[in-house]
Amino acid sequence: MSLAPASSGHSLPEKGPIPWSALVVALVTAAVHIGLDAFYRPWAWANEISDFGVANSFTNLTAVIGLSAVMVLWERRRLWVDPWQSWLVVVAPIVAMVAYEFLQLFLPMGTFSATDLIYSLVGGLAVVPIKRRVYNPSMTRL
């Protein structure tokens, strides 16, 4: 008796080589996140500037962009099996960050913020051109 899953006739493509463009997006996003956290946030709080919530909520924006890059790096070609499935790199990070924000309503140390929700959606809007101009070309070439 074999414990191997039964073949449905459909198989996922091999992951393929690393999409370097997604790695660049991930590294740039991480660098921007660290820079904002280490330098901009303390400066904005110390100087009490009005920055439309950037100092408090940029993490949601960079998290959505970073999660999309990690998804591309992890799954590579598998997300591009069909055009609709490739949109998971946009939708899944938004859903994750919005769910995380609502979860904070129930956590003792969590702080729900409408601004965080807005920045998560802005991060999703930023991922759309990244997907179209960076991820799609590199994924369709693999």
Buried (B, 14 or more C-beta within 10 A) or exposed (E): EEEEEEEEEEEEEEBBEEBEBBBEBBEBBBEBBEEBBEEBBEEBEEEEEEEEBBBBBBBBBBBBBBBBBBBBBEBBBBBBEEEEEBBBBBEBBBBBBBEBBEEBEEEEEEEEBEBBBBBBBBBBEBBEEBBEEBBBEBBEEB
